[in-house]
Amino acid sequence: MRSSVETYDIVSGEMHVVWQTDRLVEAPNWSPDGTHLVINGDGLLYRLPLDGGEPVQIETGFARLCNNDHGISPDGSTIAISDKTEFGKSAIYLLPASGGEPRLVTQNLPSYWHGWSPDGQTLTYCGIRDQVFDIYTIPVDGGEERRLTQGEGRNDGPDWSPDGAWIYFNSSRSGRMQIWRVRPDGRDVERITDSPYGDWFPHPSPDGKHLLVLSYDGDVFDHPRDLNVRLRLMEVDGTNACDLFELFGGQGTMNVPNWSPKGDRFAFVRYEAKS
């Protein structure tokens, strides 16, 4: 078993195995209707039913190098993907949730999608411009991107709060990677975590009560795969943080929004070391 796609109930603490495979799969999104997860593997996207069964490939047209930065729109109609087939660098595209031909959104590259605004009209993402990692937003119809951070360390992993008031992200501006948040217009940058860990991929719960974070040991640089990591839950202002559990994972475990629609569970991928 290389990859185990699982869910965790934050009330009972129970874990449920949805599907296991010898392949490398990553980054489960939970569909807004609660019926399935979207995962990626081998450059393609798949719809994985939560009630059992095998994953079904989602048609992505020419896009055959999709990475683990993908997600479903709030109304369930559209999927954002990050793919490098066309340009050799990651670009963000939109396509129907049922599958179809991708439509380019970002002209500036590379760009890695991470979050939808609650009204479904704006995307947030990590853009690398002249080797500088920053947080950006752009309308779903494309156009000019808005830069929210200004190269203070490496900035990555943005995700929107359910009320639209904040974009959470991880940043190394203080030295070790920690969680921060910023208003969608770039104002009021605030630090959320002050932990001994390397904190990545903050995901606010849909009910606005919790923030889920993937944490590496403090001496780990970047967000590699196949390490012992921990998933931590806290209030949305960073207080009352607790370790939920440790697992063998990292890159691919929960790069993108992964909460259930009710905010009572989340999905993740656990890995087994390659023999």
C-alpha positions, -999 to 999 in steps of 0.1 A, spaced: 0 0 0 16 32 -12 -13 56 -6 -42 54 19 -70 80 13 -87 85 47 -111 107 66 -109 119 102 -139 129 124 -129 158 146 -156 150 172 -151 113 177 -115 111 165 -124 81 143 -105 75 111 -120 58 81 -101 43 51 -118 53 19 -94 37 -6 -59 23 -7 -36 18 -37 -1 9 -46 0 41 -67 10 75 -55 -22 97 -52 -25 131 -35 -45 160 -23 -81 150 -16 -108 177 -21 -142 170 -6 -171 177 -30 -197 203 -19 -225 177 -21 -205 154 2 -205 124 -22 -170 121 -33 -134 132 -32 -112 145 -60 -76 133 -60 -47 134 -85 -23 108 -96 0 102 -125 -8 137 -139 -45 131 -140 -76 138 -118 -100 112 -104 -134 112 -86 -133 89 -57 -167 79 -42 -169 81 -4 -193 51 -1 -168 27 -16 -157 18 -51 -128 26 -74 -118 61 -86 -131 73 -120 -109 95 -142 -121 131 -148 -116 142 -183 -91 171 -184 -85 174 -222 -50 183 -231 -40 187 -194 -21 155 -186 4 169 -161 -19 180 -133 -2 185 -100 -17 184 -65 -30 219 -66 -67 215 -76 -101 222 -61 -138 223 -66 -158 255 -67 -182 263 -39 -212 255 -60 -197 222 -72 -198 232 -109 -162 238 -117 -127 224 -109 -96 245 -108 -64 227 -118 -27 235 -120 -11 219 -151 22 224 -170 14 205 -202 9 236 -224 37 259 -212 62 236 -193 53 256 -162 23 253 -140 -7 274 -151 -42 275 -136 -72 264 -156 -109 259 -150 -130 231 -164 -165 216 -157 -166 194 -126 -179 166 -148 -148 170 -170 -140 188 -202 -115 210 -219 -95 234 -196 -98 272 -199 -67 291 -191 -70 317 -163 -34 328 -154 -11 344 -180 18 348 -155 37 316 -147 43 295 -128 10 297 -108 -3 270 -84 -39 271 -74 -49 268 -37 -83 283 -30 -117 296 -41 -134 327 -27 -167 318 -10 -187 334 -38 -168 314 -64 -157 346 -83 -120 347 -74 -91 323 -71 -61 326 -48 -28 309 -55 10 309 -51 28 326 -80 66 324 -85 78 356 -102 116 360 -107 121 332 -81 100 350 -55 70 331 -40 40 353 -33 3 351 -28 -20 363 -55 -57 365 -65 -73 367 -99 -110 367 -111 -122 334 -124 -126 350 -159 -89 359 -159 -74 393 -162 -50 412 -140 -37 393 -109 -35 411 -75 -4 406 -55 -11 403 -17 24 397 -3 56 414 -13 84 388 -12 88 387 26 102 352 28 85 324 9 47 326 8 26 297 -2 -5 276 4 -33 302 5 -69 293 14 -99 315 20 -119 318 52 -156 309 47 -168 344 54 -144 358 28 -127 381 53 -93 365 53 -68 345 31 -47 322 53 -13 312 40 21 299 52 52 321 51 89 318 61 92 356 67 99 351 104 125 324 97 106 291 102 75 285 81 44 296 100 8 304 93 -3 340 85 -34 356 72 -41 387 50 -72 406 39 -82 399 2 -71 435 -6 -36 429 9 -42 448 42 -38 436 78 -12 409 75 -13 389 108 8 360 121 -14 331 133 11 304 146 42 307 167 51 271 169 84 251 170 72 233 138 73 241 101 36 249 95 20 245 61 -13 244 42 -38 261 65 -74 251 58 -102 270 76 -133 247 82 -165 255 64 -183 264 96 -156 290 105 -147 273 138 -113 256 131 -81 259 112 -63 227 101 -26 228 96 1 203 85 32 206 106 68 193 99 96 191 124 111 225 128 143 217 110 126 205 78 129 228 48 101 231 22 73 205 22 88 172 11 70 139 9 76 108 30 83 122 64 67 119 98 44 149 101 15 159 123 -20 173 116 -29 201 141 -63 217 148 -67 252 163 -90 282 165 -90 304 134 -69 329 153 -43 303 161 -52 298 197 -60 264 214 -38 244 190 -37 207 195 -21 178 178 -47 155 163 -24 127 152 10 119 135 14 101 102 39 93 75 31 119 48 39 155 39 37 166 3 3 153 -10 -13 147 24 -35 178 23 -21 205 0 -56 218 -9 -90 224 8 -100 190 23 -129 197 47 -163 180 45 -192 204 37 -203 204 74 -169 209 88 -170 178 110 -145 157 90 -116 162 67 -98 140 41 -61 133 39 -36 108 24 -13 87 44 18 72 28 38 41 32 76 42 25 87 28 -8 104 -6 -3 
